[in-house]
Amino acid sequence: MDERRKFPRFTIEINAKFITEDNKESSCILTDISREGTRVEFSTKEKVEIGTGIKLLICAPEKEGPITTSVIIMWSKALDDDPESCYIAGGLFAGIAPEDKSLLLDRAYAIFKETGSRNK
C-alpha cells in the first residue's frame, strides 16, 4: 500500500476535549501527530463522521490554558469493530497557531528521541 501522507506521524499521548459542530463535548486522546494533522481516540459511542469539523481543546501543561484548534475528520472507525465502543479518527488541522503546533511537534519529537520509534 502506498503511503499517502506528506509528513511522518509521531506517537504522542495528549488528553483533550472535543466539541462537535452541534456543541456536544466529550473527552479524547491525541495518539499521533504530524505537521498537518492528528489521530484522535474518542470516548464517545457516537461516530464522528468524515468531513465533520470539530474543535479540540488540547491539554498543554506548558501553557496557561489549552491549545485550541479545529480539525476536519478525514477517516473514522470503531475500535474493535464494535460501533458501541470508542472511535478513532484522523483529521487535518484547520486552524492552529504556529506556536501551538510547534509546541505539540516538539513534544512528539522528544518522545521520538526517547523511544526511537514513530508511527508509520
C-alpha positions as CSV (number, residue, x, y, z in Angstrom):
1,M,0.0,0.0,0.0
2,D,1.4,3.4,-1.0
3,E,1.9,6.0,1.8
4,R,-0.3,9.0,1.0
5,R,0.9,11.2,3.8
6,K,3.3,14.1,3.1
7,F,4.7,14.2,6.6
8,P,5.7,11.4,9.1
9,R,3.4,10.7,12.1
10,F,4.9,10.7,15.6
11,T,3.4,8.9,18.6
12,I,2.1,11.2,21.2
13,E,-0.5,10.8,24.0
14,I,-2.2,14.0,25.0
15,N,-5.6,14.4,26.7
16,A,-8.0,16.7,25.1
17,K,-11.7,17.6,24.8
18,F,-13.6,17.9,21.5
19,I,-16.6,19.9,20.7
20,T,-18.7,19.0,17.6
21,E,-20.5,21.4,15.3
22,D,-23.6,20.9,17.4
23,N,-21.8,21.8,20.6
24,K,-21.5,18.3,22.1
25,E,-18.4,17.9,24.3
26,S,-16.5,14.8,25.2
27,S,-13.0,13.7,26.1
28,C,-10.5,12.3,23.7
29,I,-6.8,11.5,23.4
30,L,-4.5,12.5,20.6
31,T,-2.5,9.4,19.8
32,D,-0.2,10.7,17.0
33,I,0.6,13.9,15.3
34,S,2.2,15.2,12.1
35,R,2.7,18.7,10.6
36,E,-0.8,18.6,9.0
37,G,-2.9,16.6,11.3
38,T,-3.6,14.2,14.2
39,R,-5.2,10.9,15.1
40,V,-7.7,11.1,17.8
41,E,-9.3,8.4,20.0
42,F,-12.8,9.5,21.0
43,S,-14.5,8.4,24.2
44,T,-18.0,8.5,22.6
45,K,-20.4,6.0,21.2
46,E,-21.4,8.4,18.5
47,K,-19.5,8.1,15.3
48,V,-17.6,11.2,14.2
49,E,-18.5,11.4,10.5
50,I,-16.0,12.1,7.7
51,G,-15.9,15.7,6.8
52,T,-17.1,16.8,10.3
53,G,-15.3,19.8,11.7
54,I,-14.5,19.5,15.4
55,K,-12.9,21.9,17.8
56,L,-10.2,20.4,20.0
57,L,-9.1,21.8,23.4
58,I,-5.7,20.1,24.0
59,C,-4.2,19.9,27.4
60,A,-0.9,21.7,27.4
61,P,1.0,21.9,30.8
62,E,3.5,24.2,29.1
63,K,0.8,26.8,28.6
64,E,-1.6,28.6,30.9
65,G,-4.6,27.3,29.1
66,P,-5.5,24.6,26.5
67,I,-4.4,24.7,22.9
68,T,-7.4,25.4,20.7
69,T,-7.6,24.1,17.2
70,S,-10.1,22.9,14.6
71,V,-9.7,19.6,12.9
72,I,-11.5,18.2,9.8
73,I,-12.2,14.5,10.1
74,M,-10.7,12.6,7.1
75,W,-11.4,9.0,8.3
76,S,-13.2,7.3,11.2
77,K,-13.7,3.8,12.5
78,A,-14.9,2.0,15.6
79,L,-12.3,0.4,17.8
80,D,-12.6,-3.4,18.0
81,D,-15.2,-3.2,15.1
82,D,-17.8,-2.5,17.8
83,P,-19.9,0.6,17.0
84,E,-20.9,0.7,20.7
85,S,-17.3,1.3,21.7
86,C,-14.9,4.2,21.2
87,Y,-13.9,5.6,17.8
88,I,-10.6,6.6,16.3
89,A,-10.3,9.1,13.6
90,G,-7.7,11.0,11.6
91,G,-8.0,14.7,10.8
92,L,-6.3,17.7,9.3
93,F,-5.6,20.7,11.3
94,A,-7.7,23.6,10.1
95,G,-6.6,26.4,12.4
96,I,-3.9,26.0,14.9
97,A,-1.5,28.8,15.9
98,P,2.0,28.1,14.6
99,E,3.5,28.3,18.2
100,D,1.0,25.8,19.4
101,K,1.8,23.4,16.6
102,S,5.5,23.8,17.3
103,L,4.8,23.0,21.0
104,L,3.0,19.8,20.1
105,L,5.6,18.7,17.5
106,D,8.4,19.4,19.9
107,R,6.7,17.2,22.5
108,A,6.3,14.4,19.9
109,Y,9.9,14.8,18.8
110,A,11.1,14.4,22.4
111,I,9.1,11.2,22.7
112,F,10.7,10.0,19.4
113,K,14.2,10.8,20.7
114,E,13.5,8.8,23.8
115,T,11.9,5.8,22.2
116,G,13.5,5.8,18.7
117,S,10.2,4.9,17.1
118,R,7.4,6.7,15.3
119,N,4.1,5.7,13.7
120,K,4.2,4.6,10.1
